[in-house]
Amino acid sequence: MAKAIVAGASGLIGSSLLDVLLQSSEYEDIVILLRKELPLKHKKLKQILVNFDELNNYAAEINGDVIFCCLGSTKKKTPDSAVYYKIDHDYPVQLGKIALANGIKQYHLISALGANAASSNFYIKMKGETEKDVTAIGLKCLHIYRPAILTGERKESRLAERIAIGLFKLIDPLLIGGLKKYRSIPAKTVATAMYKQSLLNQEGVFIHPSEEIKQLS
């Protein structure tokens, strides 16, 4: 029976992962780190309200077997690039350092398709730098997931999401050969893959591109 810590449990992937973990028999305790409490009660669940700018103050409570980092924002939500970088890079890196210090066995990080620290694209470069800096921490087991465009119901924009899902259904079959990797992927598929990989006793760094994530789920 394991204990999981989830950062970003209110997001698209994080909320799907939380559902999976709460229903699982392998996880007895689930701790979620968030800014605002979720309207959710469960005997396995503990919610910790944190100031992510001061994560070290909560280090004693960030203890368990596995950390799932699903933190991330969007340019629309966070137009300030410095704040955006802090959410998508600084917080995941700091969580990784806490995981190492606390002897947490596994760290699972959501990144993005094409992540590359040498890219000229802000988003792709940021994700690549996050991967590079989390890897440099020296965690015992690190899983990095690089999903393509995510599908699923986002709480803040359901109409737009339904339209987007409809478009992906038309476009995805046209993406063949080398373009297949760009096909959209359901957030629930990513969450299921993360959960299943966490049940394996592995050591090392594992990078999972979008098409592989679908197979792992």
Backbone as a ProteinNet text record, in pm:
[ID]
protein_1_A
[PRIMARY]
MAKAIVAGASGLIGSSLLDVLLQSSEYEDIVILLRKELPLKHKKLKQILVNFDELNNYAAEINGDVIFCCLGSTKKKTPDSAVYYKIDHDYPVQLGKIALANGIKQYHLISALGANAASSNFYIKMKGETEKDVTAIGLKCLHIYRPAILTGERKESRLAERIAIGLFKLIDPLLIGGLKKYRSIPAKTVATAMYKQSLLNQEGVFIHPSEEIKQLS
[TERTIARY]
84.8	0	88.9	73.6	164.4	96.3	182.2	134.7	180	87.4	117.2	95.3	180.9	164.1	136.9	33	-2	-0.2	78.2	79.6	10.3	-90.1	-165.3	-288.6	-349.2	-463.9	-591.6	-592.1	-712.9	-710.2	-598	-584.2	-641.4	-624	-684.1	-628.3	-496.7	-435.3	-443.5	-412.4	-410	-542.7	-652.7	-783.9	-816.9	-776.2	-797.3	-712	-588.9	-500	-554.2	-605	-660.6	-775.3	-861.3	-971.8	-918.1	-814.5	-755.6	-696.4	-623.9	-558.5	-658.9	-765.5	-866.3	-938.8	-947.9	-1014.8	-920.7	-791.6	-694.1	-685.5	-643.8	-621.6	-476.3	-389.3	-245.4	-206.9	-287.9	-256.8	-353.4	-295.6	-375.8	-395.8	-295.2	-300.4	-265.1	-344.3	-316.5	-317.2	-205.9	-191.8	-186.6	-269.8	-266.1	-223.8	-136.4	-85.2	-154.9	-222.6	-293.9	-310.2	-347.6	-367.9	-507.8	-603.4	-743.1	-803.2	-870.9	-926.8	-1030.7	-1025.7	-1123.8	-1248	-1366.4	-1489	-1501.2	-1407.4	-1398.6	-1358.1	-1431.4	-1399.6	-1381.5	-1277.6	-1252.7	-1163.8	-1187.2	-1111	-961.2	-923.1	-781	-715.2	-795.3	-745.7	-714.5	-599	-560.6	-523.3	-584.9	-555.7	-468.2	-358.7	-269.7	-265.2	-310.2	-305.5	-166.1	-101.3	37.5	56.6	158	211.1	328.9	312.3	415.5	544.9	538.9	660.9	745	683.7	754.3	740.7	766	746.8	829.3	947	1032.4	965.9	875	805.1	712.8	680.7	588.9	661.7	793.5	872.9	842.4	818.7	792.3	664.7	569.7	442.9	447.5	551.1	565.2	649	587	656.8	571.2	630.8	555.9	640.6	575.7	645.7	663.4	564.6	563.8	514.8	580.9	528.5	486.6	364.4	314.9	306.3	386.8	386.1	311	190.7	105.3	87.6	180.7	172.4	192.9	121.6	138	31.3	62.4	-33.3	-46.5	-109.5	-120.9	-94.1	-61.8	-35	-160.8	-277.2	-403	-424.6	-398.7	-416.1	-307.7	-185.5	-68.9	7.5	-38.6	26.6	166.3	193.8	326.4	423.5	521.3	613.4	693.7	728.4	806.2	726	598.7	511.5	485.7	464.4	443.3	562.3	682.3	804.7	816.3	776.9	784.8	694.7	574.4	478.7	525.1	570.5	603.8	746.4	833.3	972.7	1013.5	1004.7	1059.5	991.8	859.2	788.2	818.7	813	848.2	991.8	1085.2	1224.9	1237	1171.8	1178.3	1115	1005.8	943.4	1039.2	1113.9	1212	1320.6	1364.5	1467.3	1414.3	1289	1227.6	1212.6	1174.6	1159.8	1291.8	1400.9	1532.6	1568.5	1549.3	1584.7	1502.8	1378.2	1288.7	1291	1375.6	1388.8	1268.3	1194.6	1078.5	1128.2	1071.3	1125	1105.4	992.2	960.2	911.7	942.5	894.4	842.3	716.8	653.5	621.1	675.1	665.9	592.8	493.8	427	505.6	548.1	619.5	535.4	596.4	521.3	595.5	521.4	578.8	677.2	796.9	896.6	979.3	964.6	1040	1188.3	1246.6	1385.1	1442.6	1541.4	1600.7	1670.3	1701.4	1770.7	1675.1	1546	1447.9	1437.2	1396.1	1372	1227.5	1143.9	1005	998.6	935.5	934	881.5	767.7	703.8	788.8	833.6	912.8	1046	1106.3	1232.4	1211.8	1104.6	1074.3	1056	980.4	958.6	1089.4	1171.8	1301.2	1392.8	1393.6	1475.6	1425.1	1294.3	1237.9	1282.6	1272.5	1319.4	1466.7	1546.7	1692.4	1724.4	1660.1	1692	1637.2	1522.3	1471.2	1559.2	1601.4	1689.6	1821.4	1873	2001.8	1998.2	1880	1867.7	1922.3	1908.7	1960.6	1861.9	1736.3	1633.1	1651.6	1613	1629.1	1548.4	1427	1339.1	1261.7	1282.1	1215.9	1146.9	1017	939.5	896.2	925.7	888.1	789.9	674.8	569.1	557.4	560.5	553.9	428.8	314.2	190.5	178.6	106.4	70.5	-47.6	-125.1	-239.3	-337.2	-374.4	-461.2	-608.3	-686.7	-831.4	-892.6	-1011.2	-1079	-1152.3	-1244.1	-1324	-1249.2	-1215.2	-1155.5	-1269.9	-1262.2	-1370.8	-1397.6	-1291.1	-1309.1	-1360.2	-1364.2	-1402.8	-1463.8	-1576.7	-1635.3	-1682.8	-1741.1	-1787.3	-1668.7	-1565	-1445.4	-1383	-1388.1	-1329.2	-1405.8	-1536.9	-1617.1	-1590.7	-1575.4	-1544.9	-1407.8	-1310.8	-1174.7	-1171.4	-1243	-1246.8	-1304.9	-1408.8	-1466.7	-1367.1	-1287.8	-1186.4	-1078.3	-1036.3	-931.8	-978.1	-1107	-1159.6	-1147.8	-1156	-1142.2	-996.4	-914.1	-774.2	-686.8	-707	-618.8	-598.9	-705.8	-685.7	-597.8	-586.2	-504	-355.8	-327.4	-188.9	-131.9	-60.6	-6	145.4	209.4	353.7	422.8	513.1	586.9	502.3	382.5	293.3	204.8	209.8	122.7	145.9	269.7	303.1	229.3	175.3	105.1	-43.9	-90.7	-231.2	-264.7	-383.3	-425.3	-433	-430.5	-432.7	-521.8	-611.6	-697.9	-617.4	-651.8	-583.4	-594.3	-707.8	-726.9	-627	-590.7	-491.7	-356.5	-318.9	-191.4	-193.6	-302.8	-315.2	-304.4	-368.1	-364.2	-223.1	-152.4	-14.5	74.1	56.5	134.8	110.5	-14.6	-50.2	12.8	0.3	53.9	206	273.2	419.1	463.4	382.7	418.7	414	346.6	335.6	457	542	660.3	778.5	859.5	977.4	1095.8	1111.7	1213.9	1309.5	1427	1523.4	1576	1602.9	1655.2	1564.2	1595.4	1517.4	1445.8	1315.5	1233.3	1155	1170.1	1099.5	994.7	870.5	759.4	694	719.9	651.7	504	428.6	283	231.9	285.4	237.3	267.9	381.1	415	322.5	285.1	193.5	63.1	14.9	-109.5	-93.9	22.7	47.5	60.1	118.3	138.3	8.8	-91.6	-216.8	-300.4
-118.3	0	124.1	208.1	320.2	453.4	555.4	692.1	777	848.2	931.5	1078.2	1162.1	1306.6	1356.4	1436.6	1489.9	1642.1	1702	1847.6	1878.9	1964.9	1996.1	1909.9	1870.9	1779.4	1843.1	1974.1	2040.6	2056.8	2023.2	2037.8	1920.7	1924.8	1824.4	1684.5	1671.3	1540.8	1509.3	1607.5	1584.7	1537.7	1593.4	1551.7	1409.1	1373.3	1236.1	1138.6	1178.1	1094	1075.8	1182.6	1172.9	1072.6	1074.3	977.6	834.1	812.8	678.9	633.8	723.5	688.6	660.5	737.9	717.8	584.4	538.1	410.2	290.7	317.2	207.7	136.9	11.1	-64	-54.6	-7.5	-2.4	120.3	225.9	348.6	368	377	390.4	536.5	619	760.6	845.2	948.5	1042.2	1182.8	1249.9	1388.3	1477	1579.1	1670.8	1809.6	1870.3	2003.4	2103.1	2199.9	2296.9	2430.6	2530.1	2664.2	2680.9	2610.7	2624.1	2485.6	2467	2335.3	2290.9	2161	2103.8	2060.4	2069.9	2025.3	1873.4	1806.2	1660.4	1601.8	1500.8	1430.9	1282.8	1224.4	1081.5	1035.5	913.5	864.2	853.8	838.8	829	966	1068.7	1197.1	1297.6	1362.9	1475.4	1592.2	1705.9	1824.5	1919.8	1964	2059.7	2187	2295.6	2423.6	2481.9	2511.3	2556.4	2684.7	2758.2	2868.3	2809.6	2787.2	2719.3	2799.8	2928.6	3008.5	2977.3	2906.8	2872.3	2722.8	2641.2	2496.4	2433.1	2486.4	2428.2	2431.7	2525.9	2534.5	2415.3	2342.7	2228.2	2095.5	2099.8	1981.6	1862	1888.1	1779.3	1703.9	1772.5	1709	1645.9	1679.5	1623.6	1497.1	1394.8	1269.7	1152.5	1055	938.2	851.9	775.9	684.6	740.3	819.3	867.3	1011.5	1093.9	1227.2	1229.8	1275.7	1299.7	1451.3	1505.3	1649.4	1680.6	1732.1	1766.6	1918.2	1991.3	2136.8	2191.1	2297.4	2359.7	2464.6	2562.1	2667.7	2683.3	2789.1	2822.8	2971.6	3011.6	3153.5	3237.1	3178.9	3251	3275.4	3173.8	3186.1	3272.7	3259.6	3325	3401.6	3519.8	3596.4	3646.5	3660.1	3702	3584.7	3598	3487.5	3445.2	3539.7	3506.5	3418.8	3451	3371	3234.4	3235.2	3111.2	3016.8	3070.8	2991.3	2936.5	3017.2	2974	2853	2856.1	2746.9	2618.9	2633.4	2516	2466.1	2550.2	2509.2	2508.2	2623.2	2635.3	2543.5	2538.4	2455.8	2306.4	2252.5	2111.4	2079.5	2170.8	2148	2146.6	2240.2	2244	2119.7	2073	1948.7	1831.2	1829.9	1723.3	1724.4	1842.2	1853.8	1805.9	1839.1	1792.4	1639.7	1587	1441.7	1371.2	1424.5	1364.4	1370.7	1486.7	1505	1414.6	1388.5	1307.4	1158.7	1121.9	980.3	923.3	1007.3	959.2	878.1	761.2	664.6	702.6	764.2	792.4	935.7	989.9	1123.1	1113.7	1151	1144.7	1287	1328.1	1466.5	1476.5	1563.2	1592.6	1700.6	1669.7	1765.2	1790.3	1793.5	1818.8	1760.9	1725.3	1673.7	1775.9	1728.2	1814.7	1896.1	1873.8	1949.3	1952.2	2072.5	2087.6	2216.5	2202.5	2318.6	2412.9	2364.7	2448	2514.8	2493.9	2549.1	2700.8	2765.9	2910.5	2941.3	2838.3	2853.3	2855.8	2957.6	2974.3	2850.4	2800.6	2687.8	2560.7	2528	2407	2415.7	2533.8	2555.7	2541.2	2600.6	2593.1	2448.4	2371.4	2231.3	2152.7	2183.1	2115.8	2148.4	2274.1	2313.4	2250.4	2236.2	2169.3	2024	1954.8	1816.1	1807.1	1893.8	1890.4	1914.6	2013.1	2049.3	1949.2	1888.7	1783.8	1659.2	1625.5	1509.6	1528.1	1650.5	1678.9	1662	1658.7	1642.7	1507.2	1406.3	1274.1	1185.4	1195.4	1113.2	965.8	879.6	735.7	685.2	735.5	695.4	816.9	851.4	967.3	926.7	949.4	925.7	1060.8	1084.7	1208.3	1174.9	1239.1	1212.1	1331.5	1302.2	1407.3	1391.4	1426.2	1412.2	1518.6	1483.5	1581.1	1662.1	1723.9	1804.6	1719.2	1767.8	1692.4	1716.4	1611	1623.7	1583.3	1633	1608.7	1735.2	1726	1842.3	1931.7	2050.4	2150.7	2229.1	2244	2306.9	2449.9	2518.6	2660	2689.8	2588.8	2619.1	2497.3	2454	2329.5	2338.4	2450.9	2464.8	2459.1	2535.9	2535.7	2396.6	2328.7	2194.3	2097.2	2106.3	2016.6	2041.5	2168.1	2202.3	2147.5	2164.7	2116.7	1965.2	1895.3	1749	1704.6	1775.5	1744.8	1763.1	1868.9	1894.1	1787	1747.1	1645	1511.9	1481.4	1357.2	1356.2	1475.1	1486.6	1487.2	1554.8	1574.1	1452.4	1390.2	1281.4	1170.7	1122.1	1014.7	1057	1187.8	1237	1242.7	1232.6	1237.5	1096.2	1062.9	927.9	936.1	821.4	817.9	898.1	987	1068.3	1168.4	1195	1291.4	1227.9	1096.8	1024.8	1068.5	1106.8	1145.2	1271.5	1347.9	1471.3	1449.8	1326.9	1300.8	1335.2	1388.7	1426.9	1303.7	1330.1	1220.5	1260.2	1171.6	1204.5	1216.7	1313.9	1331.6	1204.8	1136.9	1014.4	906.4	903.4	806.9	834.4	960.6	998.4	961.2	991.8	961.5	811.7	732.4	586.4	533.1	587.6	545.8	579.9	697.5	737.7	642.5	613.5	521.9	384.6	329.3	195.3	191.5	297.3	300.6	311.7	376.1	391.4	260.3	161.2	30.9	-58	-15.8	-93.4	-52.9	-150	-124	-95.6	31.5	67.8	172.6	178.7	282.8	339.6	470.6	533.5	645.1	695.3	802.7	746.3	765.5	711.6	825.1	839	942.2	876	917.3	854.7	952.7	937.8	1022.3	985.3	1070.6	1059.3	923.3	872.1	744.5	630.2	639.1	535.3	542.9	664.1	681.5	606.5	613.7	544.2	393.7	340.6	196.8	157.9	246.5	216.9	219	287.9	300.1	172.5
0	0	0	-99.6	-118.4	-91.5	-77.8	-57.5	-175.5	-236.5	-352.8	-319.8	-378	-370.5	-511.1	-527.2	-659.2	-654.1	-741.2	-757	-889	-883.2	-1004.2	-1020.4	-909.5	-913.9	-964.8	-982	-1033.2	-1184.7	-1248.1	-1392.1	-1469.4	-1600.4	-1687.7	-1661.2	-1661.2	-1632.5	-1483.8	-1400.7	-1256.5	-1200.3	-1248.5	-1197.8	-1241.8	-1363.5	-1409.9	-1329.7	-1302.1	-1222.1	-1081.2	-1023.6	-888.6	-884.5	-983.8	-991.4	-993.5	-1074.7	-1086.4	-953.1	-888.1	-762	-650.8	-645.8	-541.8	-558.7	-682.5	-709.7	-700.3	-691.5	-693.9	-559.1	-563.8	-440.6	-395.2	-484.8	-452.7	-371.1	-380.1	-306.9	-191.2	-72.1	49.2	88.9	59.1	94.1	-27.5	-51.9	-160.4	-102.5	-118.3	-73.1	-196.5	-200.6	-314	-266.2	-345.2	-314.7	-406.6	-348.5	-431.5	-360.8	-440.5	-386.3	-326.5	-386.2	-344.8	-324.8	-215.7	-182	-284.9	-318.1	-408.7	-329.8	-390.5	-322.7	-330.1	-264.2	-274.3	-139.9	-97.5	26.9	-3.3	54	37.1	151.9	199	314.7	287.1	159.7	124.8	108.8	91	42.1	152.7	134.6	220.1	129.4	151.6	72.6	154.7	93.7	159.7	76	133.9	64.3	80.4	-31.7	-26.7	-106.1	-67.1	-146.3	-223.3	-352.8	-430.3	-438.2	-407.3	-403.4	-280.5	-184.8	-60.9	-32.6	-134.1	-122.5	-10.9	14.6	118.7	255.6	275.9	404.9	428	320.4	331.2	310.6	308.5	275.2	366.3	493.4	587.4	553.3	489.3	453.1	313.5	236.8	102.2	112.8	165.8	195	154.5	89.6	46.2	-44.2	-130.3	-219.9	-360.3	-405.6	-544.1	-548.6	-630.4	-660.8	-807	-830.3	-965.6	-983.5	-1073.1	-1096	-1224.8	-1209.4	-1323.6	-1332.7	-1276.5	-1277.8	-1418.6	-1449.4	-1579.9	-1600.7	-1681.4	-1710.2	-1861.3	-1904.4	-2046	-2061.3	-2182.5	-2208.6	-2181.6	-2209.2	-2185.8	-2036.8	-1956.8	-1812.1	-1749.4	-1802.8	-1743.6	-1850.2	-1887.6	-1993.7	-1956.9	-1826.6	-1781.7	-1795.6	-1884.9	-1913.5	-1791	-1705.6	-1585.8	-1489.8	-1473.6	-1386.5	-1449.8	-1580.5	-1655.3	-1635.7	-1647.9	-1632.2	-1489.9	-1395.5	-1255.8	-1230.5	-1287.3	-1267.5	-1337.3	-1461.5	-1542.3	-1523.4	-1470.7	-1451.3	-1303.7	-1238.8	-1104	-1002.6	-1006.3	-908.7	-927.5	-1049.7	-1067.4	-1024.9	-1052.9	-1013.2	-860.8	-795.4	-649.3	-587.9	-646.3	-597.8	-612.5	-723.4	-744.6	-637.8	-599.6	-495.7	-360.8	-332.6	-208.1	-210.4	-327.8	-342.2	-312.6	-364.9	-341.2	-192.9	-132.4	8.7	100	61.2	145.1	109.3	15.8	-19.7	-91.5	-162.7	-237.6	-357.1	-377.1	-472.4	-618.6	-649.6	-790.3	-808.1	-925.7	-962.5	-1104.9	-1124.1	-1256.5	-1299.8	-1414	-1459.9	-1593.3	-1599.1	-1725.4	-1798.9	-1919.1	-2003.8	-2128.5	-2245.4	-2368.4	-2488	-2588.7	-2712.3	-2769.6	-2803.9	-2865.8	-2768.7	-2638.7	-2538.2	-2574.2	-2574.8	-2619.6	-2561.7	-2475	-2408.7	-2506	-2626.9	-2725.6	-2824	-2806.2	-2899	-2886.3	-2994.1	-2991.2	-2949.7	-2944.9	-2902.2	-2749.2	-2692.6	-2547.1	-2475	-2518.9	-2450.6	-2459.7	-2579.7	-2600.1	-2525.7	-2527.4	-2455.6	-2304.9	-2252.8	-2110.1	-2065.4	-2142.9	-2108	-2113.8	-2214.8	-2225.7	-2108.8	-2066.4	-1952.4	-1822.8	-1812	-1694.5	-1689.9	-1803.5	-1809.4	-1771.2	-1829.2	-1806.1	-1658.7	-1599.3	-1461.4	-1360.2	-1388.6	-1300	-1311.2	-1431.5	-1450.8	-1376.1	-1376	-1311.7	-1159.8	-1102.2	-957.1	-911.6	-997.9	-964.4	-890.8	-927.4	-864	-899.5	-808	-828.3	-946.1	-961.1	-1071.1	-1119.7	-1245.9	-1304.6	-1434	-1440.1	-1561.8	-1617.5	-1744.3	-1811.7	-1923.1	-1921.8	-2019.9	-2114.2	-2244.7	-2346	-2432.8	-2378.6	-2457.7	-2566.3	-2672.2	-2775.3	-2721.8	-2809.1	-2765.4	-2686	-2570.5	-2479.7	-2509.7	-2493.9	-2501.7	-2368.1	-2343.9	-2217.5	-2179.6	-2088.8	-2050.9	-1953.3	-1999.3	-1912	-1846.9	-1717.8	-1643.6	-1689.3	-1733.5	-1762.3	-1902.1	-1990.3	-2128.1	-2195.8	-2150.2	-2199.4	-2343.9	-2382.6	-2520.7	-2616.3	-2586.6	-2671.3	-2675.9	-2562.2	-2557.1	-2645.9	-2644.3	-2727.3	-2875.8	-2910.4	-3049.6	-3088.6	-2998.9	-3026.1	-3042	-2955.5	-2963.3	-3097.2	-3142.3	-3272.7	-3385.3	-3377	-3479.6	-3478.9	-3358.8	-3348.1	-3408.7	-3392.4	-3448.6	-3600.4	-3660.9	-3806.3	-3849	-3771.8	-3809.4	-3778.8	-3662.8	-3618.6	-3722.5	-3790.4	-3889.4	-4008	-4029.8	-4140.7	-4104.8	-3975.4	-3929.5	-3930.3	-4036.9	-4053.9	-4072.9	-4066.4	-4082.7	-3974.3	-4015.4	-3919.8	-3845.2	-3897.6	-3833.2	-3726.3	-3716.5	-3622.5	-3477.7	-3448.8	-3312	-3266.1	-3361.9	-3328.3	-3300.1	-3311	-3283.2	-3138.5	-3117.4	-2982.7	-2892.3	-2763.4	-2666.6	-2548.7	-2506.3	-2392.1	-2262.7	-2181.3	-2053.1	-1967.7	-1977.3	-1899.3	-1940.4	-2068	-2116.3	-2052.9	-2045.7	-1983.3	-1835.2	-1767.8	-1625.3	-1598.9	-1682.5	-1665.3	-1685.7	-1784.6	-1809.1	-1689.5	-1634	-1516.3	-1399.9	-1377	-1268.3	-1288.5	-1408.3	-1434.6	-1422.3	-1470.2	-1458.8	-1313.3	-1231.7	-1090.7	-1013.9	-1070	-1003.2	-1029.7	-1123.7	-1158.9	-1070.7	-1036	-952.8	-1044.8	-1083.2	-1179.8	-1123.8	-1183.7	-1152.2	-1282.3	-1283.7	-1404.1	-1452.5	-1571.7	-1633.1	-1755.2	-1760.4	-1867.9	-1934	-2064.7	-2139.4	-2228.2	-2211.9	-2282.9	-2380.6	-2511	-2609.7	-2620.3	-2685.7	-2686.4	-2733.6	-2844.4	-2896.6	-2800.8	-2730.3	-2633.1	-2511.9	-2473.4	-2359.4	-2385.6	-2510.2	-2544.8	-2525.5	-2560.5	-2544.8	-2398.2	-2316.7	-2175.9	-2095.2	-2148.5	-2073.5	-2083.2
[MASK]
+++++++++++++++++++++++++++++++++++++++++++++++++++++++++++++++++++++++++++++++++++++++++++++++++++++++++++++++++++++++++++++++++++++++++++++++++++++++++++++++++++++++++++++++++++++++++++++++++++++++++++++++++++++++++

